[in-house]
């Protein structure tokens, strides 16, 4: 999705699945903690229904102002329910990525510890 869009302008837009079936209306937008870019949208799926989270990265903001989400409506409606209005934890985000079958890069491995006292220094006696 276009990352230069103000997330506030996504609120209230209609969302559709990959086949053009209406899913609902964007209720909230969640930003990435590290970059501040829009990452997830909570979509109100019906009058008496719940909000469901969808990833914004593979989604497309169409010229008519709607959001096209490249997943089936049934998959979207079956997404884990974490409630809205709260921060998504890294574990919750990971569950959502797995639900949608999206690969995320694992965090880089920590740097190796510095070499300290690795053997004896040549020319010195051991204590």
ABEGO torsion letter per residue (X at the ends): XBAABBAAAABGBBBBBAAGBBAEBBABBBBBAAAGBBABBBBBAEAABBBBBBBAAABBBBAAGBBBBABBAAAAAABBBAEBGBBBBAAAAAAAAAAAGBBBBBBBBBBBBBBBGBEBBBGBBBX
